[in-house]
Amino acid sequence: MGSIYRNEMGRQSIRGWCTEQLDRWPVRHERTVVTAKDVPSHVVTAGAGATTVVFVPGTNFNAASSLPLATALVAAGRRVVLLDVPGQPGLSSGERAPSGGGLSWYGCWLGEVLTELSAGPVTVLGHSFGAAIAVSCASPCVEQQVLVSPGGLTRLRVSGSVMAASAAWYVRPTPKRSARLLRAMHAPGRQPRPELVEWMTLVARYARSSGAPGGAKLPATTVPRRVVAGRHDTFLPPRHLGSAVRRTLGIELDVVAGAGHLLVDEAPEYVAALTDSSGGTRRSPHGPADCGGASLDR
């Protein structure tokens, strides 16, 4: 184990930004910390709808950086639970997962969070790394999953231009370089929110990015799933992700025109609509749930 933060000042800077964003969020909400897998985990709850949606963000993102999506979910009549993933910059523990703690560890972590919150039945909405965590979770609290650009099903495709933008952002972070990297995660012509530019600059300055640990696990489950991705996803192009989704989950990938890897930020209302529990999800053809399963393709 080890902290993702470069120093204590960095940890405080990250936490201060997150706290400020949540303080400024006009939606009434509650914040709490639960312990799951012996790790302090920060939770934000908002809304009072009949359907509870638990959002698990992707690498380098958290509740405070996902407020447009949270606002759209509340406006759509959902009760929203936003999680900060341990080992990612945010208000949960900054310690990396224990040695050997791959996605199965994170899947069980999510299951314990749901148990601690007495949350169920719920829809789990995951993005990228967060979607890989959702796929790896076999909690009986989960009644459906919505997976946006899920990691862990196939390897990432990183072009030379994106790799150069990522390296420049990480080695010498500036708002200009953060914006360049974020534009690569959006569809052509779309511009990132100023808050995301500010956030990604802080992440590069003060944290050591930690990506998804290996391939996802596929617990045996009959939970309905829906999988979507932006047509311009630079990390998980639909032509590659679609075949992996079909092979591993037994369902088809829905492709969204005019969006990239950050579909959750580019089209939050669209993503919120996918969580309608009245139907529209597809059932994966697997057996009863347990906490384990075979590795999917990396």
C-alpha positions in Angstrom: 0.0 0.0 0.0 1.0 3.6 -0.3 -0.6 7.0 -0.7 -1.4 8.4 -4.2 -0.6 11.9 -2.9 2.8 13.4 -3.4 2.7 15.0 0.0 0.3 16.2 2.7 -0.2 19.6 1.1 -1.3 17.8 -2.0 -3.8 15.7 -0.1 -5.2 18.8 1.6 -5.4 20.7 -1.8 -7.4 17.8 -3.4 -9.7 17.5 -0.4 -10.2 21.3 -0.2 -11.2 21.4 -3.9 -13.7 18.6 -3.5 -15.2 20.1 -0.3 -15.5 23.5 -2.0 -17.3 22.0 -5.0 -19.8 20.1 -2.8 -20.3 23.2 -0.6 -21.3 25.2 -3.7 -23.5 22.5 -5.2 -27.1 23.9 -4.9 -28.7 20.5 -4.6 -29.5 19.5 -1.0 -27.4 16.5 0.0 -25.7 14.6 2.8 -22.1 13.4 3.1 -20.9 10.6 5.2 -18.0 8.1 5.5 -18.5 4.4 5.7 -15.9 1.7 6.2 -15.7 -1.0 3.5 -12.8 -3.5 3.2 -11.4 -1.7 6.3 -11.0 1.5 4.2 -12.7 4.9 4.9 -15.0 5.6 1.9 -16.7 8.9 1.3 -20.4 8.9 0.2 -22.6 11.7 -1.1 -26.4 11.2 -1.1 -29.0 13.4 -2.8 -32.5 13.2 -4.1 -35.5 11.2 -2.9 -36.7 9.2 -5.9 -38.0 5.6 -5.8 -35.0 4.4 -7.8 -31.6 4.6 -6.1 -28.7 5.0 -8.4 -25.2 4.4 -7.1 -22.6 6.1 -9.2 -19.0 4.8 -9.3 -16.7 7.2 -11.2 -13.7 6.4 -13.3 -10.0 6.9 -12.8 -9.1 10.4 -11.4 -12.7 11.3 -10.9 -15.0 11.4 -7.9 -18.3 12.7 -6.6 -17.2 16.4 -6.6 -16.1 16.2 -10.2 -19.3 14.5 -11.3 -21.9 17.0 -10.2 -23.5 17.7 -13.6 -24.4 14.0 -13.8 -25.6 13.9 -10.2 -27.8 17.0 -10.8 -29.3 15.3 -13.9 -30.0 12.1 -12.0 -31.8 14.1 -9.2 -33.7 16.1 -11.8 -34.8 12.7 -13.4 -36.3 11.7 -10.0 -33.6 9.4 -8.8 -32.2 9.0 -5.3 -28.4 9.4 -6.0 -25.5 7.9 -4.1 -22.1 9.1 -5.3 -19.0 7.2 -4.3 -15.3 8.3 -4.1 -13.3 5.2 -4.9 -10.4 4.5 -2.5 -7.0 4.9 -4.1 -8.3 7.7 -6.3 -8.0 11.4 -5.6 -11.0 12.6 -3.6 -12.4 12.3 -0.1 -12.0 8.6 0.4 -8.8 7.0 1.6 -5.8 7.9 -0.6 -4.1 4.6 0.1 -3.8 2.3 -2.8 -5.5 -1.1 -2.7 -3.5 -3.9 -0.9 -0.9 -5.7 -2.9 -2.8 -8.2 -5.2 -6.1 -6.3 -4.7 -7.4 -6.1 -8.2 -10.9 -5.6 -9.5 -12.2 -8.4 -7.4 -11.1 -6.5 -4.3 -12.9 -3.4 -5.6 -16.0 -5.4 -6.5 -16.2 -6.7 -3.0 -15.5 -3.2 -1.7 -18.6 -1.9 -3.6 -20.6 -4.8 -2.2 -19.6 -3.9 1.4 -20.4 -0.2 0.8 -23.9 -1.1 -0.3 -24.3 -3.3 2.7 -23.1 -0.5 5.0 -25.6 1.9 3.5 -28.4 -0.7 3.6 -28.9 0.2 0.0 -30.9 -2.1 -2.1 -32.3 -2.8 -4.6 -30.1 -0.3 -6.5 -29.0 0.5 -10.0 -25.2 0.8 -10.2 -24.0 3.3 -12.8 -20.3 3.0 -13.5 -18.0 4.9 -15.8 -14.7 3.5 -17.1 -12.8 2.1 -14.1 -16.0 2.5 -12.1 -17.9 0.4 -14.6 -15.2 -2.3 -14.3 -15.8 -2.2 -10.5 -19.5 -2.6 -11.1 -19.0 -5.6 -13.3 -16.9 -7.2 -10.6 -19.5 -6.7 -7.9 -21.8 -9.6 -7.1 -23.9 -7.9 -4.4 -27.5 -9.1 -4.2 -28.4 -5.4 -3.5 -27.9 -4.7 -7.2 -30.9 -5.0 -9.5 -29.4 -3.6 -12.6 -26.2 -2.1 -14.0 -25.6 0.7 -16.4 -22.0 0.6 -17.7 -20.6 3.6 -19.5 -17.3 3.0 -21.5 -16.5 0.1 -19.2 -12.9 -0.7 -18.5 -11.6 -4.2 -17.8 -13.2 -5.9 -20.8 -10.6 -5.1 -23.4 -7.3 -3.3 -23.4 -7.2 0.5 -23.8 -6.3 1.9 -27.1 -4.1 5.0 -26.7 -3.0 6.9 -29.8 0.3 8.6 -30.1 -1.3 12.1 -29.8 -3.3 11.1 -26.7 -0.2 9.6 -25.1 1.8 12.8 -25.8 -1.0 14.9 -24.3 -1.2 12.7 -21.3 2.6 12.8 -20.8 2.7 16.6 -21.1 -0.1 16.9 -18.6 1.5 14.6 -16.1 5.1 15.9 -16.3 4.3 19.6 -16.3 0.7 20.2 -15.5 -0.9 23.5 -16.6 -4.5 24.4 -17.3 -3.7 24.5 -21.0 -2.3 21.0 -20.9 -5.2 19.7 -18.8 -7.7 21.1 -21.3 -5.8 19.5 -24.2 -6.0 16.1 -22.5 -9.7 16.5 -21.6 -10.5 17.6 -25.2 -9.1 14.2 -26.3 -11.6 12.5 -24.0 -14.5 14.5 -25.6 -16.1 14.3 -29.0 -14.5 16.6 -31.6 -15.6 20.2 -31.1 -16.6 19.8 -27.5 -14.9 21.8 -24.8 -14.3 20.6 -21.3 -15.9 22.3 -18.3 -13.6 24.9 -16.6 -14.1 22.9 -13.3 -12.7 19.8 -14.9 -9.7 21.6 -16.3 -9.0 23.0 -12.8 -9.5 19.5 -11.3 -7.2 17.7 -13.7 -4.5 20.3 -13.1 -4.7 19.6 -9.4 -4.6 15.9 -9.9 -1.4 16.0 -12.0 0.2 18.4 -9.5 -0.6 16.6 -6.3 -1.4 13.0 -7.0 0.1 9.9 -8.7 -2.6 8.6 -11.0 -3.6 5.0 -10.4 -5.4 3.2 -13.2 -7.6 0.1 -13.3 -5.7 -3.0 -11.9 -6.0 -5.6 -14.6 -8.9 -7.3 -16.2 -12.4 -7.3 -14.7 -13.9 -10.3 -13.0 -17.3 -11.7 -14.2 -19.2 -13.0 -11.3 -22.1 -15.3 -12.2 -25.2 -13.1 -12.1 -28.5 -12.6 -13.8 -28.5 -8.8 -13.2 -29.7 -6.9 -16.3 -27.1 -4.7 -17.8 -26.9 -1.9 -20.4 -23.6 -0.9 -21.9 -23.0 2.4 -23.7 -20.0 4.3 -25.1 -19.4 7.4 -27.1 -18.7 7.0 -30.8 -15.5 9.1 -30.4 -14.2 7.3 -27.3 -10.4 7.5 -27.8 -9.6 4.9 -25.1 -12.2 2.3 -25.8 -13.3 2.7 -29.5 -16.7 1.1 -30.0 -15.4 -1.2 -32.8 -13.2 -2.9 -30.2 -15.3 -2.5 -27.1 -18.4 -3.7 -28.8 -17.0 -7.1 -29.6 -15.6 -7.5 -26.1 -19.0 -6.6 -24.6 -20.7 -9.1 -26.8 -18.2 -11.8 -26.0 -18.0 -11.3 -22.3 -21.4 -10.0 -21.3 -23.5 -11.5 -24.0 -25.2 -8.2 -24.9 -24.8 -5.4 -27.5 -23.0 -2.1 -27.0 -25.1 1.0 -27.6 -23.1 3.7 -29.3 -23.8 7.4 -28.7 -23.0 9.8 -31.6 -21.5 13.1 -30.6 -19.8 11.9 -27.5 -16.4 10.6 -26.4 -14.9 8.8 -23.4 -16.4 11.4 -21.0 -20.0 10.6 -22.1 -21.1 11.0 -18.4 -20.0 14.7 -18.6 -20.9 15.4 -22.2 -24.5 14.1 -22.0 -25.5 13.8 -18.3 -29.2 13.9 -19.0 -28.9 11.1 -21.5 -27.0 9.0 -19.1 -29.5 9.7 -16.3 -32.3 8.5 -18.5 -30.6 5.1 -18.9 -31.2 4.4 -15.2 -34.9 4.1 -15.6 -35.7 0.9 -13.7 -39.0 0.3 -15.6 -37.1 -1.4 -18.4 -34.7 -0.9 -21.3 -31.8 -2.9 -19.7 -30.6 -6.2 -21.1 -30.1 -9.3 -19.1 -26.7 -11.1 -19.1 -27.0 -14.8 -19.6 -25.1 -16.0 -16.5 -26.1 -17.9 -13.3 -26.5 -17.1 -9.6 -24.3 -14.4 -8.0 -21.2 -15.1 -6.0 -18.1 -13.0 -5.2 -15.6 -14.3 -7.7 -15.6 -15.5 -11.2 -13.3 -15.9 -14.2 -11.1 -13.2 -15.6 -12.3 -11.3 -18.6 -10.0 -10.4 -21.4 -7.6 -7.6 -20.5 
